[in-house]
């Protein structure tokens, strides 16, 4: 999934674009992964002259969470 990751800076906003995929079970099975960088990835951006790294996981719960 990280291959299609794009990261841009628009002023003081970091804009992240990553495709949503079919839900894939996590290792525990409690969640379903729909987008991930699969670990920290170096981006093409720099902040104050330093490389920006990004780690992202987007998921849904496999079973609905009860009201708390």
Secondary structure, 3 states (H helix, E strand, C coil): CHHHCEEEEECCEEEEECCCCCCEECCCCCEEEEEECCCCEEEEEEECCEEEEECCEEEEECCCCCCC
